[in-house]
């Protein structure tokens, strides 16, 4: 998929898959105070990008679109930090699923940073 330009629906599907991965990771966390706290945080921040991206698709203006995409970025970064905490605290036996989540977070962050940059450049061209 890296050679082909990703379209809106591909990205939406990728965000949905990411949300499902985050849900699977949260299920693996221990059922104690720490695990429950991080699971709740992870579920909120890790499923939010897909939902906010859906909102961005019906943005009322380019500025509104940029704002909503920045919310997606904020949530992705929050998810990334949460995954790093889980990894370093060794809260899940297998690092592989966490590393998959970290890698996907980083890739999605890169995509959305570019998206914001492009949208901002397009606004500047019009003024």
ROGU-378714 format. One line per 4 residues: number of its first residue (from 1); for each residue x, y, z of C-alpha. Coordinates in steps of 0.1 Angstrom, whole numbers. Layout:
REM residues N
NUM) X,Y,Z | ...
***
This chain:
REM residues 127
1) 0,0,0 | 30,23,4 | 35,27,-34 | -1,36,-40
5) -16,69,-29 | -40,62,-1 | -76,74,-6 | -101,86,19
9) -118,52,23 | -85,33,26 | -75,56,54 | -109,53,71
13) -105,15,70 | -70,17,83 | -82,38,113 | -110,13,120
17) -85,-15,119 | -63,5,143 | -92,10,167 | -98,-28,167
21) -61,-34,174 | -63,-10,203 | -94,-28,216 | -75,-61,214
25) -45,-46,233 | -68,-33,260 | -83,-67,265 | -48,-81,273
29) -41,-56,301 | -43,-69,336 | -75,-65,355 | -61,-43,382
33) -61,-6,390 | -32,2,366 | -45,-21,338 | -80,-8,340
37) -69,29,341 | -46,24,310 | -72,3,292 | -98,30,296
41) -74,57,285 | -62,36,255 | -97,28,244 | -108,64,244
45) -77,78,226 | -72,48,203 | -108,46,190 | -113,83,187
49) -92,89,155 | -115,68,134 | -146,86,148 | -130,121,144
53) -118,113,109 | -154,105,100 | -164,139,114 | -136,156,94
57) -151,142,62 | -181,164,66 | -162,195,78 | -180,227,71
61) -148,245,58 | -112,238,52 | -103,254,85 | -129,231,102
65) -113,201,84 | -78,211,96 | -91,215,132 | -107,180,131
69) -76,164,116 | -56,180,144 | -79,163,169 | -72,130,152
73) -34,138,155 | -38,146,192 | -55,114,199 | -30,93,179
77) -1,109,198 | -19,102,231 | -24,66,221 | 13,63,211
81) 24,75,246 | 0,51,263 | 13,22,243 | 49,32,252
85) 39,32,289 | 23,-2,286 | 54,-15,268 | 79,-1,293
89) 59,-12,323 | 57,-47,308 | 20,-49,314 | 14,-73,285
93) 34,-105,281 | 39,-102,244 | 57,-70,231 | 48,-79,195
97) 12,-66,196 | 23,-34,214 | 50,-28,189 | 25,-33,161
101) 3,-6,177 | 33,17,181 | 44,13,145 | 9,19,132
105) 5,49,155 | 37,64,141 | 27,57,105 | -8,73,110
109) 7,103,127 | 30,108,97 | 0,106,73 | -20,131,93
113) 9,155,98 | 12,156,60 | -25,160,56 | -26,190,78
117) 4,205,61 | -12,200,27 | -45,215,38 | -28,245,53
121) -8,251,21 | -40,249,1 | -56,276,24 | -25,299,19
125) -27,295,-19 | -63,307,-19 | -56,339,1
***
